[in-house]
Amino acid sequence: MNAPEPIRNVAIVAHVDHGKTTLVDAMFAYAGTFRANQDVPERVMDSDAQERERGITILAKNTSVNFQGTRINIVDTPGHADFGGQVERTLAMADGVLLLVDSFEGPMPQTRFVLRKAFEHGLRVLVMINKIDRPDARPDDVLNEVFDLFVDLGANDDQLDFPVLFGSGRDGWASRESEARSGDLGPLFEALLEELPVPEQDIEAPLQFQAATLDHDDYVGRIGIGRVVRGVLKVGQRVSLAHPNRDRAATGVVKSLFRYEGLQRTAVEEVGAGDIAVVSGLDDLQIGDTLCPPDAPDALPAIAVDDPTVSMVFQVNDSPFAGTEGRFVTSRHLRARLERAALRDVALELQDTQTADAIEVKGRGVMHLGVLIENMRREGYEFAVGKPHVILKEVDGKRCEPYERATVEVPADFAGRIIEYLGRRRGEMLHMEPLGETMSKLEFSVPARGLIGARTALLTLSQGEAVLSHVFEDWKPDGGTIPRRTTGVLVSDRSGPAVAYALNGLSDRGKFFVSPGVEVYEGMIVGAYKKEGDLPVNVCRTKKLSNMRAAGRDDNVNLAPPVIFSLEEALEYVEEDELLEVTPDSLRLRKRIRTADQRKKMARAAKG
């Protein structure tokens, strides 16, 4: 191989909606990655359907741009701690970090999470204060907050001396001066070349390539994406797949090799040290494996991922409507799909339960598991899941639970309600500051289980204004009991279509989750009861006909619209004795034990 080309490897880090993916679009445009006549969608890096809908990055993705003869590999990192497994692997491929911070909101919990990981990897950080053109921008205050965050996270002297840019990703400009309001992205690219370290490019040493991400292609099979740490990786090369946690290394042959050019994968014959490569032909390849010469296996340290904090049981759907809406409905289908998910996502763990048709799935948070569930239902899977549970573990002989650092942005008038609510959920307020003229920013340390169901409650308390962000903080001693759902549910006592006449007659009992004409079954939860305990109801009851009461005489009743849950809201609402039925077309809440008589017997038995 000839002398290696100049390279920089940078991971872009930002909180949700701080403009990261939009900035990458602008970098593509400035570097001429796309042709002038090419139709390019907005937010090209958010290629996953859920990423576009949620406005967040879920999957770490790679791309590259060329600037002044230097190849800049860019990795777009998830901003949410629930996808921390992606973050760990992303940073393993980078030499530096571009930290993007909103000029009004400042550093947020997810920023803290990824930045802490970057410091653990010893990476150099370049800071850009984005959206500087906002009328409420406060760049100087935000810069001070970023510096305080660096100090709080234990940055060394070199990391504290970080370069700063100000700009607007949407308008495509950056500057070293905070007063600037126009320009181009030249200063950003120059800062990337000047401030970020050049990767080691020892192409004469024995090969070491570590797989950070796995993908699948229908034509070439399993694909590994990672960084060539030293040496040269070539097509046709025989390699050993070494891992520090395995005694015996498998071997294989590299069938094809790619590099990223823009968003496309371009086939190449070889990739040298310091560059990011895509390799295929190795069916036994696992995340964290090191490709090295068979005669001299030398495994790199395994990619460490934080322990899971939430578990949930996935099981075969056994409701009366089972199999009517999904294509993949058996336990074999369910297990195979979850095993594929765990293979690609190192932060996901599977554990068998006492029954063959149920699997316990452990992840980094409710959103992490929620994205998996949503992907599965879109692919045609039908199944049921139980209430999310927080995972406990022993630390220094004490039973500990995961705590989250939560930030709530809320109108100042509602701040008292938020503080009171999170206080009841065992939250401790750490910090409170005004945000603009009418908003407050509240920071809490809260047990993770105290935040299950909190998002919906905070929106209710603040008339829809509260914005909740949270990130894993630490394992701390058990915080004690936390109030559960204070009211019961309305449970259908028979099967059939819901009738407007019946719903109207029961409207004073609570809020309904179904509208007239929707098919229900015995044991299905059809509404929220106003009082404690569960109430069996007949929502299928029709009006008795007589000479005095015609069939359609007063059918035009004014019913309140039903409560429609999103997936995350349903996961937060479901209780211990309930299940969430997930199909491609529907989300239904139901009781585990469908008949009222059986539920009464179980309750009596539990009391002894």
Secondary structure, 3 states (H helix, E strand, C coil): CCCCCCEEEEEEEECCCCCHHHHHHHHHHHHCCCCCCCCCCCCCCCCCHHHHHHCCCCCCEEEEEEECCEEEEEEECCCCHHHHHHHHHHHHCCCEEEEEEECCCCCCHHHHHHHHHHHHCCCEEEEEEECCCCCCCCHHHHHHHHHHHHHHCCCCHHHHCCCEEEEECCCCEEECCCCCCCCCCHHHHHHHHHHCCCCCCCCCCCCEEEEEEEEEECCCEEEEEEEEEECEEECCCEEEEECCCCCCCEEEECCEEEEEEECEEEECCEEECCCEEEEECCCCCCCCCEEECCCCCCCCCCCCCCCCCEEEEEECCCCCCCCCCCCECCHHHHHHHHHHHHHHCCCCEEEECCCCCEEEEEECCHHHHHHHHHHHHHCCECEEECCCEECCEEECCEEEEEEEEEEEEEEHHHHHHHHHHHHHCCCEEEEEEEECCCEEEEEEEEEHHHHCCHHHHHHHHCCCCCEEEEEEEEEEECCCCCCCCCCCEEEECCCEECCHHHHHHCHHHEEECCCCCCEECCCEEEEEECCCCCEEECCCCCCCCCCCCCCCCCCCCCCCCCCCCCHHHHHHHCCCCEEEEECCCCEEEEECCCCHHHHHHHHHHHHC
